[in-house]
Amino acid sequence: MSKLKTGGQLLVDALLAQDVDTAFCVPGESYLDVLNALYDQQQSVRVISCRHEGAAAFMAEAYGKLTGRPGICFVTRGPGATNASIGVHTAFQDSTPMVLFVGQVGRDMMEREAFQEIDYRRMFGQFTKWVAQIDDVSRVGEYVSRAFSVAMSGRPGPVVLALPEDMLTESTFPREIGRAEVPQSLPDPDALERMQQLLREAKKPLMVLGGSGWDQEGLRNIARFAVQQNLPVAASFRRQDLFDNRHPNYVGEIGIGVNPALAKMVGESDLVISVGSRLGEMVTSGYTLLDIPRPRQKLVHVMPAPEELGRVYQTDVKIAATLNAFARSAAQLAPAGGDAWREWHKDARDNYLAYIEPVARSTEFDAGLAFKQMRDMLSQDAIITNGAGNYTAWAHRYHQFSQPRSQLAPTSGAMGYGVPAAIAAKLVFPQRQVICLGGDGCFLMTSQELATAVRHRLGIVFLVFNNGMYATIRMHQEKNYPGRVMATDLNNPDFVAYAKAFGADAVAINRTEDFAPALEKALATAGSTSLPYLIELVLDQEMLTPRATLSGLRKTALAERAEKA
């Protein structure tokens, strides 16, 4: 006969039923019974205790990106939940499956503004797929199963479940729980035929890949479709790992700082097939590459969630289907006549190859040349993580992603993402090289998690781009308020001493010729010691991006202002 179990034990049982093997957390007294239940399951569930809830939530989000199953995060009420909200928001905008469990005040204290009390339905309602509170201990398994199903269905995203602490200590008899699975939704055959007809009529087609929920077979099938149709393929913002960048069909990323030649290509195309991308602000250069509501180009839009189709753009063909199911069907279609756009395709590929070759610049440390060196030194399955900032432009432009799940970067533009994402990546794929990129501002937002990396002996290589400023905001200041610098200068620590204080090894360099030897040593040391290694890259403030300089922006802005005066 079954034994009575507490709500905390039932919750952990429900997670085991979903094959959860890792949970990220910052411990809190509001969910002590869950921690107590996890104590008995240490052989099955690895609990990663973090130094900040925002980092823990980022780790869970990155875990969801890497595995396709919801990343799990536990935080306490009030401050814990508000700190974790950045990871929830990232999961929402990035369409990543994730479940955040929040300890809650006891049910007998609610609606009194008890200690750290928040109504999480109201707090998280706008940027989650579902928010609920488990008030009945007998329904714990039901809620968890539904949370997994909702997080993975349609357009994936985050779910938040609040856990009143008195519910967690109540007991009831367990009920059997099954593993949540998401059914595949197949594309309408008539819609596929309409897409084929548009392809037969096209002269300048372009496929844009994005979204989440892809599996290995789905990506192989979408590549087969592209080859059979001779389609040039562009990746949407920070989804470059969906298609091998070394493949002849790949033509670049459409995102911030898009290759001008690729932007021109989007404008001149007569058919855009968008698979998985919402075609949001970043992918459309502020909604300028495609006209609203009716694009100049013929548009085929494929999304797993029907409500996303027609949300911004009126389309010629709407295909509501799971991305992997669409790819499987598309791979079986007969060629539609790719010879008609062979030169179009070749020009796009040639433009991309020219764009990723850096031109030497007059600075001691040339990030473009350094990234070209790194591109040749890393394994093709190396995982690159980053947060947000101008420093990311070098990675997005010059690195070539060749394997699925090798790019972890927030389409939400959240700073501080790179460090926790790297920790999650090394936990999921311990044998793969993991390189974390961080600007000096971005890195210090979650750099305390070096303690987590050292504790779990994770051989991650951290590259910190130190130019002593919030460079992206400084760039916009120089564009709009030239010479009036405010709040963007940074006073930084000695990053080498900082890393060593946590138990990692580190070095600082300020010359391009020192980069390759430093990276070679970092990779070897991280691999042999299973400890992090940090390289501080000292940058000239003048070098804002691969294309822009600080003085150049200021000069242009002052000239434009004088002309208007």
ABEGO torsion letter per residue (X at the ends): XBBBBBAAAAAAAAAAAAGBABBBBBBBAAAAAAAAAAAAAAAABBBBBBABAAAAAAAAAAAAAAAGBBBBBBBBBEAAAAAAAAAAAAAAAAGBBBBBBBBBBBAAABGAGBBGBBBAAAAAAAABABBBBBABAAAAAAAAAAAAAAAABEBBEBBBBBBBAAAAABBBBBBBBBBBBBBBBBBBAAAAAAAAAAAAABABBBBBBBEBGBBAAAAAAAAAAAAAAGBBBBBBBGAAAABBAABAABAEBBBBGBBAAAAAAAAABABBBBBGBAGBAAAAGGGAABBOABBABBBBBBBABAAABGAABBBABBBBBBAAAAAAAAAABBBAGAAAAAAAAAAAAAAAAAAABBBBBBBABBAAAAAAAAAAABBAABBBBBBBEAAAAAAAAABBBABBGABBBBAAGBBGAAAAAAAAAAAABAABBBBBBBBAAAAAAAAAAAAAAAAAGBBBBBBBBBAGBBAAAAAAAAAABBGBBBGABBBBBBAAAAAAAAGBBBBBBABAAAAAAAAAAAAAAAAAAGBBBBBBBBBBAABABAABBAAAAAAAAAAAAAAAX
